Amino acid sequence: MGLVVVISLPLILFCLLLGFGCYFFGRARGRKDVHTNPQVYGVPTPPPGTYASPPPPPPATKMPPSDQNV
């Protein structure tokens, strides 16, 4: 029983310490990243050298009223 406590207790403490370290390091890095590279929402711009898409086709003509189709 003593061997289990001697091996597992330092491993548990190391895992907790590693978890807290990764948490705080990631939080600091994320906060720094927000200031240097703000996230922009919206439609992405096309790559340089590409042309705009062609205009949409003209709308279809309307059907005449049904009493004229007789």
Stockholm file with secondary structure:
# STOCKHOLM 1.0

chainA/1-70         MGLVVVISLPLILFCLLLGFGCYFFGRARGRKDVHTNPQVYGVPTPPPGTYASPPPPPPATKMPPSDQNV
#=GR chainA/1-70 SS CHHHHHHHHHHHHHHHHHHHHHHHHHHHHHHHHHHHSCCCCSCCCCCTTCCCCCCCCCCCCCCCCGGGCC
#=GC SS_cons        CHHHHHHHHHHHHHHHHHHHHHHHHHHHHHHHHHHHSCCCCSCCCCCTTCCCCCCCCCCCCCCCCGGGCC
//
